[in-house]
Amino acid sequence: MRNQEIADRFNEIADMLDILGEDAFRIISYRRAARQLEALTEDVEDLVRKGRVASIPGIGQALGEKIEEYVTTGKIRYHEELKARFPPGVLDMLRVRGIGPKKVKQLWQELGITDIETLRKAAQTHRLSKLKGFGEKTEEKILRSIELMKEGESLFLLAPAHAIAEAVLAHLRKSAPVGQLAAGGSLRRMKEIVHDIDILATSKDPGAVAQAFTTMPGVREVLASGESKSVVLLATDDRFIQVDLRIVEPGSWGAALQYDTGSKDHNIHLRTMAQKRGLTLNEYGIFRDEKKIAGETEEDVYRTLGLRWIPPEMREDQGEIELAAEGELPRLVEDKNIHGEFHVHTNATDGVDPVEAMVDRAQELGYAYVGISDHSVSSTVAFGLSAEQALARRDVFRAMNRERKGFTVLFGTECDILDGGEMDYPDEVLKEFDFVIGAVHSRFTLPIQDMTARIVAAIRNPYVNILAHPTTRKIGQRDPIQVDLDDVYAACASTGTAIEIDAYPDRMDLNGTQARAAHNAGCVIAVDTDSHAKGQLTWMHFGVGTARRAWLTAADVLNAWPLEKVRDFLH
């Protein structure tokens, strides 16, 4: 699929137009088109072949022609013409958090800075302070942002890593004589950051599997090739990720999958347990002297050690082994338990799709309800709605609820938490919504005492039902805010305010450890996708994975509750 490649080109066109000071409407059009392509579940190449590019929402004739041009030729002439007007490296500076098009223009035209390395040196030597709007604190932020960006180049977010793994698995199922096949490692444990991908397989013809693996599309370099293990560097979106394939005997499948999935500490704990029983545990099985006594399934491995099977997401040696020994493991929440979600955006603010498309997709996923929560007025970058604009949409929601029997659309808002903890809309407006999500979208550098007081004040507002992305982090882009999460958890628990696991790939906020702490403090957890396009609603899978890393059950998750119980909670 070339969807992401074309989306990247459209985003770059928007960036260049922005730097050049071109018409804002054209810039917004390219950005919306990029988001639509990123969320598109169909392969855009198939749509071009079938002459159906016009079926992509928000794609007019001019944009459609550029999509067709890229699929046909591998480039967009307009993109190439714009890019020729910039020195190499200028556009890369947009990857630095806090450096937008206007600042890039300043840096380029006033200081002659045309790449990230020159920018870093200029910040270190305080050259940037000569520019209007740049001071010492700005220089510090730029240096930290460059550091974060460099760190992020060596990692992949869970959702795109999962998509890569699924593509590899699909290729092997189609092109190789595999028996059992699965992804393991940190990906199977649903960690929010993945450094490489581990694939495990069984086969009667390991050589053929290795051949199919090392010659699959996208392989740029073969680091190792053999009948038991092969390693490749796979190209994806101008980056490379290492993918390891291990091929094992069917009798060792369970032991290998367990070994490949568990964290280092989890596996050491299991090996220690085995040794105390006079056994040897490794990736091939459990042995008593030279005789293999278990290894064909994961269940056999755990059972031989006196344990219940432990869900992959829990395998971090955080007490799960002791619970498994006692038969007290929780029954973790599953995708099928989710009845809806609350944090969903539409094209009324910074989303791509209209409300009807988002609701249709939620129904297709089998949900009973969906909450629409577009941005409030202070989120200018997200085209936030004034109170009048927001409330004017009530009739649309009422009409949809009359038309859609057995499905409910909840009328909500993602309302900014302002500096002192006040909400972006007054209480007389907030009370008109079915639910209110409170969120910090500004002033990320407040001292910990001020930030904590700000958030706790919002939580105590009687109309705020859910606290969104509590640490505001953007993985590889922005550090978490300084906030006392224990105080936040206590406030949520005492006021009956849910706290969110935001499953947007670069947020994953709360993470598993934090969500477990929130639950232990008495909080109800809402798992949301923060979707800005209908294709993003399927990111719920990764939010549920994070909830499972937090050891949550369906009873602990707000949107695993039936609608009437949710309504009772919200009111």
C-alpha angles and dihedrals in degrees: 000000000000095000094111093046092056091043089054090052092050092049090050091050089052091050093051093047089049092052090048091051096242127163113307093220092060091048092051090047092057093045093050090048090051092051090048092053092047090054096042112117094195123078107257090213089061090050091052092049091050094045091242102123089116088064090072105100114246095015111121129187097278094049091042091056090052091051090051090047092054094047090049101041106016093241144062113233094210090053091051092049092051093045091054088065092065132068113246111272099026094105091048088067088070087070089069109095111246094022108108130174095276093052091046088055090050094048093047101042101034103035102020092237109157107164143035096254092054089047091053092051091047091053092048092052093043094241090135093066088074089072124084110256094021120104139156093281090051090052091051091050092049092051091049091047092052089049091051091047092053090049090050093055090073096052140063126213117243098250098052091040089053090051091051091049092049090052091052092048091049091051093051093047089052101039108028137055096247127161112187115013133178145145115246136172125067089334091065089046087055095234111175092233125049125189098184140355125247119203123188126194144167122214144163088221108042093170092060091049092050090049093051090047098049093045099044119126114280098029108138099172136012108217096179136000129189145122094267102033137016129176128195139174108233121203117225129162094344091309136092131230126189115237120192123199122196120187116200140175114269089244089061097043097104095044092047093048092048092047092047095047106042121087117250092258093047092052094046089052091052093047090051090052090050092050091052088056092050092254136123120225122193139140091285099055145280114303136194102202102315097334120100109224100172141008110106094099135018089238090059091051094052094040092054088057092050094256138124114240108276120219111246094240091061097052099109101104092250096134098295093116092055090050091049090052090053094044089241103121112141120245098246125222115264135202090255091060093064113103098179145316141241112210104078129137131203137194088273084088126001099329125108105222131057120252092257092058093049091049092047090053092048089054091048088055089058097251122154094210143006130198120219112209114174122180127280125240100273092060091085093160087058094045091249120203126246116235090257093051092047096049092044088069094065093092091055090054093046091051092050091051091052091050099044108065113200094014129088130206111203118212109226146147138217096223121194119243105225127215100279096037095268116138123245091239122047119249093256088063097040092055090062093066125086087228140356127216114201117209141172112230101156145039093036094171100063114135114266095254093051094043092048092048090048094054096040090052090055092047089055092055102110092224098054110097105170134028109217128216092342099200095038090216122159108203110241091001113057133020120234115268118258104258136144099243093187089061090047092050091049092051092049092048094048096046098040093243115151119229121217140239099202107204097195100132098242093043111043085167121191095033122211097270093048094046090052090052090049091051092048088053090057101262127148110229125221115200111207139165100214083221119194094178133032094249090060094065088084088068084086085091090068093045089053088048089055090048088053089051085056090053092241124164126208089262090061096054119081096209092050086067124093116260097257092054089047091052090051090052094048093051 
